[in-house]
Amino acid sequence: MCGRFISRSTPDELVEQFHVDEVAIPDAAEPDYNVAPRAKVMVVRERDHQRVLSRIRWGLVPSWAKEIGIGDRMINARAETVATKPAYRRAFAKRRCIIAADGFYEWKVVGTPTTPKGRPKKQPYFIHRPDDAPMAFAGLWEVWKVPPDQVGTAPDDGDGWLRTCVIVTTRANDRLASVHDRMPVVLPESGWERWLDRDLVDTESLGDLLVPAPDDEFSLHPISTRVNRAVNNDELLISPVPAETPDVG
């Protein structure tokens, strides 16, 4: 799965990286070294055959949902079932997007000792491209009309509608499998146009994109367990540390 990632590229850098035609972001956000569910994330979508860069809430809320909380359980969609699951199949057919990320975190179970709460001890890792260029996570997005009884209590995008997204995941490649068995689908540049094409209705033709990226596209190293707390948000989170360092400050 992918439960946290980093976003430090500026809108101008993402415009160049993803060949964006229009920027729909009112202000440039500060670098975020601990992007967590519910955050607004940088997304590239197609609109009128143009690529648009905008910010969308992470945690997909289907159009038929009765309340926004369902999005907290829908931060990742499995590539193996994304075309058939009711929560995702409509978005997979009509609303595919690229979620821009400058790296992501994953946790490896290390040994048998457990935490005071009886959970397995885990070592976090930072995973990124060797050249630190932004990654293109395969994503889906949806629109949700805020119900009248939730106006003022549920967030929207200023027009009564909330736009949300989910990261599509697949099995881990050989390099990352030693840390976790799942990873985000990272789209190659050659697949961006096809993935974003809203006129493409034969979703079976997208199957070749929903696979693990090659091993050599990733570097990884252990990092401090400070990343476990979403309130910690600074560049030191991605600094290498010796494996299994119990730093929980």
Secondary structure, 3 states (H helix, E strand, C coil): CCCCEEECCCHHHHHHHHCCCEECCCCCCCCEEEECCCCEEEEEEEECCEEEEEEEEECCCCCCCCCHHHHHHCCEEECCCCCCCCCCHHHHHHCEEEEEECCEEEEEEEEEEECCCCCEEEEEEEEECCCCCCEEEEEEEEEEECCHHHECCECCCCCCEEEEEEEEEEECCCCCCCCCCEEECECCHHHHHHHHCCCCCCHHHHHHHCCCCCHHHCEEEECCHHHHCCCCCCHHHHCCCCCCCCCCC
